[in-house]
């Protein structure tokens, strides 16, 4: 993510009256509740942990509803497309995970 991209996202969110979650770009660590547990690349990948907010929550926070739905659908399509050629069952589980997020989002309506 470039500084310009972050700045543009901030400006767009501000113009739309939304606020973005605060996060510390200097801190990257395991989630506290996951310490000592085996690495889980599908549900809780460590590299997406940032302070007290997870990357997916940050993305949902600054995208509009339609943009976020598109983001989820795009990730579902990506993982369903590549599962045979890259990570197998792990990619199918990731597609399922994003599908679960999309279902929960729709159930809120």
C-alpha positions as CSV (number, residue, x, y, z in Angstrom):
1,X,0.0,0.0,0.0
2,X,1.5,3.3,-1.0
3,X,1.3,6.5,1.1
4,X,-0.6,8.1,-1.8
5,X,-3.2,5.3,-1.8
6,X,-3.7,5.6,2.0
7,X,-4.0,9.4,1.7
8,X,-6.6,9.1,-1.1
9,X,-8.6,6.5,0.8
10,X,-8.5,8.8,3.9
11,X,-9.7,11.8,1.8
12,X,-12.5,9.8,0.2
13,X,-13.7,8.4,3.6
14,X,-13.6,11.9,5.1
15,X,-15.6,13.4,2.2
16,X,-18.2,10.6,2.7
17,X,-18.4,11.4,6.4
18,X,-16.8,8.1,7.5
19,X,-13.9,7.7,9.8
20,X,-11.0,5.3,9.3
21,X,-9.7,3.1,12.1
22,X,-6.5,4.2,13.7
23,X,-3.5,1.8,13.5
24,X,0.2,1.9,14.2
25,X,2.3,1.3,11.1
26,X,5.3,0.5,13.3
27,X,3.7,-2.4,15.2
28,X,3.2,-5.8,13.7
29,X,2.7,-8.8,15.9
30,X,0.7,-11.9,16.7
31,X,-2.8,-11.4,18.0
32,X,-2.7,-11.7,21.8
33,X,-5.4,-14.3,21.9
34,X,-3.5,-16.5,19.4
35,X,-0.1,-16.5,21.2
36,X,1.1,-20.1,21.7
37,X,-1.4,-21.5,19.2
38,X,-0.4,-23.0,15.8
39,X,-0.3,-20.6,12.9
40,X,-3.7,-20.4,11.1
41,X,-3.2,-19.0,7.6
42,X,-6.9,-19.1,6.8
43,X,-8.7,-17.5,9.8
44,X,-6.0,-15.5,11.6
45,X,-2.8,-15.0,9.5
46,X,-0.3,-13.2,11.6
47,X,0.9,-11.0,8.8
48,X,-2.5,-9.3,8.7
49,X,-2.4,-8.3,12.4
50,X,-1.8,-4.7,13.0
51,X,-2.0,-3.4,16.5
52,X,-5.6,-3.9,17.7
53,X,-7.3,-4.0,14.3
54,X,-7.2,-6.8,11.7
55,X,-6.6,-5.9,8.1
56,X,-10.1,-7.1,7.0
57,X,-11.7,-4.8,9.5
58,X,-9.6,-1.9,8.3
59,X,-10.7,-2.6,4.7
60,X,-14.3,-2.8,5.7
61,X,-14.0,0.4,7.6
62,X,-12.9,2.6,4.7
63,X,-14.7,1.0,1.7
64,X,-18.3,1.8,0.9
65,X,-20.8,-1.0,1.3
66,X,-20.7,-1.8,-2.5
67,X,-16.9,-1.6,-2.7
68,X,-16.6,-4.0,0.3
69,X,-19.1,-6.5,-1.3
70,X,-17.0,-6.3,-4.5
71,X,-13.8,-6.9,-2.4
72,X,-15.2,-10.0,-0.8
73,X,-16.6,-11.3,-4.1
74,X,-13.2,-10.7,-5.8
75,X,-11.4,-12.7,-3.1
76,X,-13.9,-15.5,-3.3
77,X,-13.3,-15.7,-7.1
78,X,-9.6,-15.5,-6.7
79,X,-9.3,-18.4,-4.3
80,X,-11.8,-20.5,-6.2
81,X,-9.9,-19.9,-9.4
82,X,-6.4,-20.8,-8.1
83,X,-7.0,-23.6,-5.6
84,X,-6.0,-26.4,-8.0
85,X,-2.7,-24.6,-8.9
86,X,-1.5,-23.0,-5.8
87,X,-2.6,-23.9,-2.2
88,X,-5.2,-26.6,-2.7
89,X,-7.6,-27.0,0.3
90,X,-6.2,-23.9,2.0
91,X,-7.4,-21.7,-0.9
92,X,-10.8,-23.4,-0.7
93,X,-11.0,-22.6,3.0
94,X,-10.0,-19.0,2.3
95,X,-12.8,-18.7,-0.3
96,X,-15.2,-20.2,2.3
97,X,-13.9,-17.7,4.9
98,X,-14.6,-14.7,2.6
99,X,-18.0,-16.2,1.7
100,X,-18.8,-16.3,5.4
101,X,-17.9,-12.6,5.7
102,X,-20.2,-11.9,2.8
103,X,-23.1,-13.9,4.4
104,X,-22.7,-12.1,7.7
105,X,-22.7,-8.8,5.9
106,X,-25.9,-9.7,4.1
107,X,-27.5,-10.9,7.3
108,X,-27.0,-7.5,8.9
109,X,-29.3,-5.9,6.3
